[in-house]
Amino acid sequence: MENQILQFREELDEAKLYYQPSDEFDRTVKTRYEKMPADIFSTAEKAAKWVAGEIANEIKQKQKLGEKCVLGLATGATPLGVYSELIRLHKEEGLSFLNVITFNLDEYYPMLKLSAQSYNHYMNDVLFNHIDIPKNQIHVPNGEVSKITITGYCKEYEKIIDSFGGLDLQILGIGRTGHIGFNEPGSQLDSITRLIMLDSLTRRDAAKDFNGLNNVPKAAITMGVGTIFKAKRVILMAWGEGKAAIVKKALEESQCDAVPASYLQRHTDVKFVLDVPAASELSRVKNPWLVGSIEWDRYWIRKAAVWLCNKLQKPILKLTNRDYNDNGLSELLALYGSAYEVNIKVFNDLQHTITGWPGGKPNADDSHRPERAEPASKRVLVFSPHPDDDVISMGGTLKRLVDQNHEVHVAYQTSGNIAVADDEAVRYLSFVKSFSRTHDTNEGNLQCVIEDIQKFLLENKKPGGIDTAEVRNMKALIRRGEAKAACRFVGIRSKNLHFLDLPFYETGTVKKNPLGKEDVRILVNLLRKIKPHQIFAAGDWSDPHGTHRVCWEGIYQALKIVKDEEWMKDCYIWLYRGAWQEWDLDEIQMAVPVSPEELQHKRNAILRHQSQMESAPFMGNDSRLFWQRSEERNRATADLFNKLGLAEYEAIEAFVRFIV
C-alpha cells in the first residue's frame, strides 16, 4: 500500500531541483517570470541566518574602512530570526555594532514609547538591549510627537537619514496588502517619511498584538517608498504561506501603486529572500513545467493535471491532447502517449483518496484506500493546538471515527486562554457570582476573588494589557469547558481528553516562549501512553499567532524521538487544515465526505465554543466566524472534486499524510 501514498513534503525537498537554479543560465530559465532577484530557502530559519550574515558582512566591511554602517531596520514577526542571529554573532563571534547607525521604518501613531506594542519597545527587546550599539545611534520614529509638530518631525527624520549619506542596507518585510514599511496601496514612488492611515487589512493583521482590532492605532509614521528606494541595497524577506499570493504579485506582475513592494522592480540592488511556503505561488515552485523540464512522478502528474483542469474549467476526463500541448504540458503528453492515459491515471488517483472510513474499512481490500483495514478498531490521537481546532477542522471525521468504534483521544496542546475576550470572562464571572450568592459554596473567599478579577478586567486592565495569573487560569477553564462540551457532542468520552497546557504558550501575552524540552517531553509521554495507530495534527501553519506551527514542531520533534519504537511502525500520521486555510486539491491524500446532516452536527459542535464566536480577539484576517469558515471551506473542497468530474458531495474534510 505504501506506493499508493504521496508523502507530504514539508519543505518540498524532493522538488528542490525545480526551483533552485544550478547555475546562472539555469537561473535565467527558471526565473523567467520574476522581475527581481529572489533566493528561496528550505526554511525561514536558514533564510534568516543568510540575511543576518549579509548584515554582518556589511558592518565588517565598513569597520575595515573606518566608516559608519547605516542600516534600515524592520519590525514585526519576519525579522525576528535575523535579530536572534545577529545577537548570537555578537555574543559568540564578537560582531560589534559600535559603528552602526540604525533607522527604523515605522511606528504606530499615536504610540507611547514604553508601550508593549510600540516598535521602540520591540527593537529594544529583540535586538538593541542585547548588543553594543550606542543608544544615540538608534533612531525609531517617535509615536508621541504632537499632531501639530508631526509634519516637521517627519521632515527632520528624513534629513537625519540623508545626513549620514542615506541607508547602506535596508531590510524589509512585506504586508499582505503589498506594503513595505507602512506604505499602503496608493503610496507613490517618490513618497517620503510621513503620517499615513493604515489599511483595514493591515490593522486586522496587527489585532493579535493589541488584544483586539479596536485597540489597533489607525495611523502610523513611516519612511516613504522614496526613502526606502534611496537605500544602496535592499533585502525583502517573506516567510509562510500567508505571504505567497502577495509575493507572486510583487515579483511576477507589473509594478503598480496597488502593490507598493512592486516599485522595488526599479531598484538597482534588491533581493527577495523567501522560504518555500512564501514562494509557493511562484511559477518555478508551483508550475515548474512552465520554466523547464521536470521528472514526472506521481506528485507532479497530479499537480499538473489539476492545474490544467482549473485553468480550462474542465473535468479531468474531458482534457484533450491539444489542452496539454497548448499549456506547456507536451512533455507529459509525450511520456504517456495520449491525454486519455494521463486523465484516467489522475482520475483514479483522486478517486482513491475519497473514503467514508477515515479509520480504515474493516474486512475490505485496502490496496487502493488511504487507510489500512487492520486493526479494525484503532487508537486515534487527535492533536488540537487550541481547544477548538479539532472540531473546526475535522469535526465530521471525529464523529465518523467515534461512530465506527475507534478509540478516539483528543490532546489540546495549549490552553488558548488569551483568545478569551474580557467581556466573555466578565459574563462567566457574573454567573458564578450570582450562583455563589444563592448556593452554599463553602468558599468564604470566593466572592472576594470574583470581585478582584472583575475590578481588574473592568477598571484596571489597560488595552493590550497582560492578564493576571488568576484571570489566565479562569479563561483557560472557560475554554476547557467548551472543549469538553464539543467533544461530548461528537461522542468522545471526557476520560479521553488530554489538556496538555504546553509551557511555551503560557506567557500571558501574544509573544510566546521558544519551544522547549519540557514541551517535547509532555508530547512524548502522551504518545507512549496511548501508542496510537493514527495521529491527526494541524497542518495549517499560517494562523496569525503562529501557535499551530510551533505546536506541529513540538509534535515533529516528539515523533522523531519515538519513531523507532515498535508501535510507531504501525502508526499513520495525518495533517488536517480548516481554521486558517485548506489543502489544495492536488495535495489531498484522504478526502472524507460529510453529509448535510453531519455538517450541521459539526456546526453545532463548533458552536459549543461560545467564547470564540464574535467576541474572540483573534479572528485573523477572515471576517467569517469559525463555523462559517469551516463549512464554506469544506463545501468548496467538495465543489472542486465535483468540477473535476468526481462524485458530488455536500462537503469534504481533507487530509495529507505525513511520513516521519
N, C-alpha and C positions, 0 to 999 in steps of 0.2 A: 504493500500500500504506500510505502514511502515515496515512490516515484510519482504518486498522484498528488503530492503536496508541493505547493510552491512555497519555499521558505521565505518568510518575511525578511527583507533586507534592511535592517535598521539603519545602516549608513550607505546602502546601495554599493557595498564593496565590490560585488561581482560585476557591477555595471561601471565601475570607475574608469575602465578603459575607454568608455564612450564619452565621458565628459572631461577627462583630464588629458590635455594635449601632450603628445610625446616629444614634439619639437616645435620650432617656430612655424614651420609650414603647416603642421597639423593644427596648431593654434589658429592660424588664419582660416582653415577649413571649418573647424568645429565652432568657432565664434563668429561665423559669417553674419549672424543676425544681431550680434551685440555691438552697440555703438560706443562702448567704453571698455577698457580692460577689466577683466574680472577673474579672480582666482577662487576656486571652490575647494574647501577643506572638508574632510570627512566629519569633523565635529567642530562645534563652536569653540571648544577649549583649545584645539590646535590652531584655529584661526586667530583667536585672541592672543596666543603666545607669539604668533608671527607678527601681528600688529605691534605688540609690546617690543619685540625685537627691532622693528623698524624705528620706533620712537627712541629706543636706547641708542641705536646707531647714529641717529640724527644728533642726539645730545653729545655723544662721544666725539663726533666729527667737529662740532662747534667748540668743544672743550680743547681739542688739539689746536684749533685756530685762535683760541683765546677770546671767543665770541659768545654772546648770549644766544640761547636757543629759544625761539618764540613758538610756543605750542598753543593751538586752539583745541580746547577740550570739550567733550560732550558729556551728557548725563543720561540717566535712565538705566534700564537693565542691560542694554547692549554692551557698554564699555566696561562692565564690572570685572570681567575676566582679564581685560587688558590692564586695569589698575592693580588687580591682585598680582599679576605677573611683574609689573613694574616695582611693586613693593618687595617682591621676592628678589628681584635683581638688585635692588638697593641693599637689602639686609644680608643676602647671601653672596652676592658677587661684587658689592661695593659700588654700584652705579650711583653717582652723585647727581643731585638736582640743583646744586648751588648756582649754576649758570643758566637755569631755566626760568623763563618768564611765561606765565600761563594766562590765557584769556578764555573764560567760559562762554559758550554760545548764548546762553539764555538764562532767564529766571522768571518764575511766575510773578504776576503783579496783580494786586499788592501782595507782598510776602515778607514776613519778619525774618531776619537773618537767622535767628535762633530756632525758628520753627522746624519741627522734624521733617516737614515736607519741602523745605527750601533747598535749592541746589547749593547754596552756601554750606548748609549743614551736610548735605550729601557728599560734597567734594572733600570736606574735612574728614568725614567718617570713612570714606572708601579710599582716600589717597593722601591728602596733604598732611594729616596728623601722623603718617607713618613713614615719611621721607624727610630729607633735609632741605627742602626748598624754603628760602626765606619768605616770611609772611608778606613782606612788602612787594614781592614779585608775583603775587597771586591776584588775579582780577576776576571777580564774579559779578555780573550785573546786580545792582542794588535794588531789590524789590521794595525798599522802604522809602525811596525818594518821593517827594510830593508830586501831585498831578501838575502843579504849576511849573515845577522845575524839570519835569521828566524829559521834555524835548531837548533842553540844553544838556541834560545829563547824558542822553544817548549820543549826542554830537561829540561830547567830550570823550566818551568811551571809544568812539571811532578814532578820534585824534590820538589817543594814547596808543592804540594799536599801530597807527601809522608812524608814531614817533620812534617805535622800535624797528621800523623797516618792514612792517607787516608780518604776517604769520609765516613761519618756515614750514610748518606741518599742521594741517587741520584734520582732526578725526571727527567723523560724523556717524550718527545712526540715521535711520530713515523711518519716518512715521508711516502709518498705513494710508494717510492721505497723500503721501509723497513729500511731506515736509522735511526740510533739513533745518536744524535749529528749530525755531518755531515759525519758519517761513511757510505759511499755509498756502494752499492753492490760490492763485491770483497774484502771488508775490512776483515782483518784476526782477529782471536780471540785474538791474542797477540799484536795487534797494539797499539801504544801509541800516545800521543799528537803530531800532525804533520800537515803539509800543505797538503791539498787534493783538487783535481779538482772536481767540482760539476757536478752531473749528470744533463743531459738536462731537465729531468722532474722536478728535484728539482729547477732548475733555472726558469722554466716556472711557477711553483707554487709561486715563490718569485716575479714574474714580477709585481704583483699588488702593491707591496711595493716600487718598483723602477720606477713606471710610464713607464713600458715597459721592454720587455726582454733584449733589447740591453744595458740597464743600469745595469743589474744584474751582480755582480762580477762573474768571472769564477772559483774562488778558495775560500777556507776558511781554517782557523785554527780550528782544532777540537781535543778534547780529543779522544783517541783511544778506541776501544772496550775493550782492556785490561785494560785501565784506569778506564772505567766505571765498568768493571767486578770486580775490586778490592773494590768497594763500599760495605760496610757491608749490605746495604739494598737498593733495587731498586724498585721504583714505576713508571710504564709506563702508561701514560694517552692517551686516544684517544676519540675524540668526532666527531660525524657526519657520515653520510652515505659514505662520500668520503674516510674514513679510513677503512671501513668494509672489503674490499677484502684483504688488507694487514694484518689486524688484524687476519683474519682467517688463512692466510699463516703462520704468526709468532706463533700463538697459537696451530694450529691443524696439521700443517705439520712438517716434519723433519727439523732439523736445517741445514742451508747451508749458504755459503757466499753470495748467491744471495739475501738473506733476513737477513741483519745483526742483526735485532732485534731477530731473532730466536736463536741466540747464548745465549740469556738470559735463555734458557731452562736448561743450565748448572749451573745457579746461584742458590745458596742455599737459598736466601731470596729475592724473586722477586714477584711482584703482578701487574697484568694488571688491570687498573681501567677504565671502559668503560661506555658510555651512551648507551641506547638501539640502536640508529641508528648505532653506531660504532660496535656494537655486532651483527648486523642483519644478518651477513653471518655465524655466528657460528651455529653449529648443534643444540644446545639446544634452540636457538631462531628461526632459520629458519625451522628446521625439528625436532621439539620436539618429534615426534612419534618414532624417531630413538633412543632416550635415555630414553623412559619411556611411560607410559600410559597418554593419554590426554582425555579431554571431547570433543567428536566430535560434534562441532557445524558447522554451515554453512561455517563460515570463514575457519576453519581448513580442512573441507572436500574438499572445492575447492582448497585450497593451496596444499594439499597432492596429489590430482589427477593431477593437472597441473604439479607439480614437477615430478610425475611418468611419465607423457607423455613426458616431456622434457628429462628425463633421458633415456627413452627407445626409444625416437624418434618415438612415436606412436600417432595417433589421439585418442581422448578420447574414442570413441565408439569401438575401437579395443583393449582396455585393457582387459586382461583376469584375471580370478581368480588367476592363477599362478603368473602373473605380480605383483599383490598386495601381495600375500604370500611371494614371493621371495625378496621383497624390504621393509620389515618391516611394512607392512600395513595390516597384517592379522586381527588386531583388528577392523579396519574399515570394512573389508570384513565380519567379524562375526556379526557386528552391522546391516549391510544391507542385508546379506544373499547371495549376488552374485555381481560380478563385474558389471553386466548389470545395476543393480539398482543404484549403485554409479555413473556409467558412464552417465546414462540418466539424473540423477539429476544434475550433474555438467554441462553437455552439455546444458541443458535447462537454467540453471543459467547463463551461459556465453552468450547464445543466447539472453537472455532478456536484456543484457547490451547494445546491439547494437541498435542504433536508428539514423535515419536521421533527427529527430526532437528534437534537444537539448533543445528547449524551451517547449517541450510537443506537442503532436499531437492533434489538436482540434477535438472534436466530435469522439474521439476514446476511446476504452477500455484501461485505463491506469493501470490496475491491475498488468500487467507484464512489464511495461515500467519504465525506471528510472526517468522520469519527468511526472508531472501532466498535464492532458489535459486542466485544467482550472486554472487561466483565460487564454483564448486563446491567448490574447496579453499581454505579461508580460513586466514589467520594469526590465531590466537586468543591473546590475552594475558589470563591469569587473575591478578588481584592477590589475594594472601593476606596479611592483616595479620600473623598469626602463622604459624609453619611447619606448621600442621595445619588451618587453616581451609578450605583448598581441598578436601581430601578429605572433611572433616566435612560441609561444606555442599553440595558438588556433585561428590562422588566418582563417582557414576553417570554424570553428564553428562560429566565429564572423560574417562571411558573411552569413552563414545559418540563424543565428538569425535575421539579418537585412532583408534578403530576405523573411523570414517567418513572417514579420511585428511585430517584437518585438521592444520595445523602448530601444535601447542599449546605455548605458553610459560607458565611459572608464575613470578611475581615475588613473593618473600617480602619484605614491606616491613620487618619487624623481625626481630631475632634470636630473640625470645621467651625469652632466657636466664633472666630472673628467674622464669620458670614451671617451672624445673627444680629439684626438691626436692634438698636437700643429700644425703639418703640415696641418691638416684639418682646424683648426681655421685660419691659415695664408691664406689658399686658399679662405675662405669666406671673409676675410679682403681685399684681393686683388680685389675681385669682387666689394665690397662696395666702395672701394677707387676709382676704375675706374668709377663706376656708379656715384659717387658724383661729379666727375670732369666733367661729360657730362650732368648733370642734376642740376637744381636749387633746392637744398635741403633745403634752408633757415636755414641751421645749420652751422653757421660760424666756430664752433669749431670741426666739425665732422672730418675734415682732421687731426687735432691735436690729437684727441682721437685715431683715427686709427693708426697714426704714433707711438704714445706712446705704444699702445698694441703690434704693430709689433716689435718695438725695444725690448720690454720686452721678447717676445717669441723667437725672433731670436738672441738676443745678451746677454740679462741679466739673463734669466732664466737658472738655473743650472739643470743638470739631477736629476729628482726626486723632483725638487723644487715645492713650493706651488704657485698656480696662484693667481694673484691679484683679487680683487672683480670684477673689470671690465671684466677681462678675464673669470672668472667663469660665470658671467652673460651672456656674449656673447656665451659661449659654451652651456649654458642651452637653449638659444634661438635657437641655431642650432638644438639641439635635439628636442625641442618643435615643430619646423617647420617640422622636419622629421616625428614626430608622427602624426601631422595633415595631412600630405600628405598620410601616410599609411592608416589612418582612412577614409579619403576621398575615397581612392581606394576601400575599402571594403564597403563603403556606409554609414559610421557613420557621422552624422552631427557635425560640429565644435562646435555647442552650447552644445552638449552632452559630450564634452571633459573637464575634470577637472584636472588641473595641481596643485597638492597639495603642492609640494616643502616642504615636511615634514622637520622640523627643525633639526632632529637628523642627517640628511645626509649632511647638508650644512656647512661642516667644511673646505672644500677646499683640504682635504687630504684623503687618503685611510682610515685612522683611523676615525671612526665616534663617535659621542656622544652617550651616552645611550639613549634609547627610553624614551621620557618624556611625561608629562601630556599634553603639547601643541600638540604633535603628535597625541595622542589619541583623544583629543578634536576635532581636524580637521576631523578625520575619523568619529567620532560620528556625527558631524554636517552634513557631507555628507550623511551618512546613513539615518539620519532622514529627510533630504531634499528630497531624491529620494524615500525612502521606497520601495526598490526593492523586486520583487518576486524571483529573482535569483541573487546570488552573485558568481562570479568566482574570485579566488585568486591563487597566485603562491604557489605551494606545493613542488617545487624543492629547498630545503634549503641548498644545497651543493654548491651554487655559490661561486666562490673564494673570493669574498669580503664580504660575509655574509649579504648582503643587503636584499636578499629575506627572510631570516629567521627573521630579525628584522622587515621587513615590515609585515610579517604574524603575528608576535607577537603584533604589533600595531592593526591590524585588529581583532585579537582574543580578545584583551582587550576591544576594542570598541564594539564588538559583545556581550560580557558579560554584558556591561552596558545597551545595548538596547534589550537584549534577551526577556524581559518580555513585551515589547511593542506590541500592537495589530498586527501591520503589520509584525512583526517577526514570528508570528505563521504560516504565510503562505509564508515563505521565505526558499528556499533551498540554501545551500552553497556547491559549487563545487570547488575542488582544481585541478589545471592543472600543468603539467610539460612540459618541452620541451627544454628550453635553456641550461640546465645543466645536466638533467637526465630524465629518463622516468619511468612511473609507470610499475611495474611488472604486468604481465598479470593476476595473481591471485588476484591482488588488485583492478583492474579496475571495476568500477560500472556504468560508462556510456562511451560507445565507439561510436564516431561519424565518420562514413565513409567519406572519402574525395576522390572525383573522380580525374582522371588525370587533367581535366581542372581546378578544384578547387585547386589542389595542385600547378599548375602553377600560378594561381591567388594569392595564398598565398605567393609564392616565390616573385612575383612582389611587393606585399605589404611590405615584409621584405626588399627588395632592395631599398625601399624609404628611409631606414635608412642608407644613404651612409657613414656617419661618423663611422658606426660600421662594415664596411667591413674590408678589410685587414689592415687598419691603426689603428684600435681600440686597445688601450693599454691593455684592459682586456679581452682577448680571452680565458683565462683559460688554462687548460691542453689539451684541444681539439683543434687540429690544423685546423679543418674544419671551414669554415665560418658559420655564424649562419643559413643562409638559407640551407646550406648543412646538418648541424646537424639536423635541424628540419625535412627536407624531409626524411633523412635516418632513423631517429627515428620513424617517422610516418609510413614509409614503413615497418620497422622492426616489429612494433606493428601489422600491418595488416598481415604480414607473420606469426607471432605467432598464430593469430586466425586461419589462413588458415591451419597451421600444426596441429592444434588441431581438424581439421575436420569441422570447421565452414566456413561461406561464405568467398570467396576470394575478397578482395578489393585492390585498388591501395594504399591506406594509411588510417590510423585511428588516430584521436586525442582522447586521453583518459583522463578520469576524475574520481576522487574519491570524494564521498560525505562526508562532514564533518558536524557533528551534535554538536551544542554548548551544 
